[in-house]
């Protein structure tokens, strides 16, 4: 019984190499397909991910179905992911290579067709993101940039921006000053 759990059926180096190769292949496939992160995944993408994980399972574990073999594969995947995260955080060239660069999808209230086509985005996707970020319509947007993380970052036009805490504080200060002037008799009537 214990042999089935912990005695590897292939060398550890082979298991690690298999995991690294499968990981690299999947990263390359996602990079080539234009997917930028989990924020952009839809239902069909999740189905593909579930089926993909099943499809590559044997490539990673081979004939080895021991617990130890699974642990080695899992540790290798997490180690690769952690290493790449550190490389991306510390090296702009690696980040651009692996994650891509920001793509403008809205400029001056109008969709940028080339950016949308490249990212396989629909107008409705962008409009939804604008509403989530306090805009009412695409016409309210000065620029919309799709970040490599998969998030659309919207900058609203000056007149379409909501009031900030500083804006409210400034108005309250002016109101307080007016109230004080009125209370002292320095209102508009005394001029």
Buried (B, 14 or more C-beta within 10 A) or exposed (E): EEEEEEEEBBEEEEBBEBBBEBBEEBBEEBBEEEBBBEEBBEEEBEEBBEEEEEEBEEEBBBEBEBEBBBEBBEEBBEBBEEEBEEBBEEEEEBBEEBBBEBBEBBBEBEBBEEBBEBBEBEEEBBBEBBEEBEBEEBEBBBBBBBBBEBBBEBBBBEEBBEEEEEEEEEEEEEEEEEEEEEEEEEEEEEE
